[in-house]
């Protein structure tokens, strides 16, 4: 009888632990992304001569997308596009599908010459999320986890002639 009680107590404790771990995991969910009203994606290019350097910021809301392309702070292009709410929802779903989340910060150990991605999203003026990743020497550093490359591709797919915006108008 005593053995049965011990087994029952252990089963209850184990069940409680498993329930809590799965219930409170850091995986993004559609529900947690519903309140997002603005997403900002930043791409920071590697350190190359200004003629070739292209960094950009893409800001997306439910009905608008704005891109600013720069070379070391010198604005190359700035465009605004209308989008519909389904496109905005698609980007929010991309955050979930690609498991975008914040993780433990991984420090760079002297690697230079890489590129960076940063992602922020907001509910009104409240910042819900901010994380970044530095890609260098086939390794990733920073606190952004998930497949940011896929999210960036989805975001850029909303911009007509994206690659043309990266060219300096002479």
C-alpha positions, 0 to 999 in steps of 0.5 A: 500500500505504501509503495502505491501511495509513493508511486501515485505521489510521484506520478502527480508531481511528474505530471504537474512538472510536464504540464508546466514545462509544456504550458509555459514554453517560450515557443511563439504562438499565434495568440501571442502575436495577435496584438502586434500592430507594428513590426520593424526589421533591420538589416545591417550590412558588413563593413565594406566600402560605401559604394557597396554597403547597403543597410535597410530598415523595413517598417510594417503596419496593417496597411503600410510598409516603409523601407529606408535603404542607407549606406553608412547613414546616407539615405539611398532610397526611401519608399512607402507601399500600401499593403492589405491586412492579410499581408500583415497577418502573413508576416505575423504568422511567419514569426510563429512558423519560423519560431522567432524568439529571444534566447540567451545572448551569445557573445561574439569572440572577435569575429568581424565583417559579418551582417546583422538582423534585428527584429522589433515588434510593438502593440501600439507604442508598447515594445513587445519584442526586440532581439538581434543576431550577428552572422559572422564566420558561419556562426550566429551571435546575439539573442535572436533565435529562429529562422530570421532569414525566412522571415526577412524573405517573407518581408522583402517579398512584399516590396516590389523590385526590392533589389532595385531599391538597393542600387544608388540612384546616380 
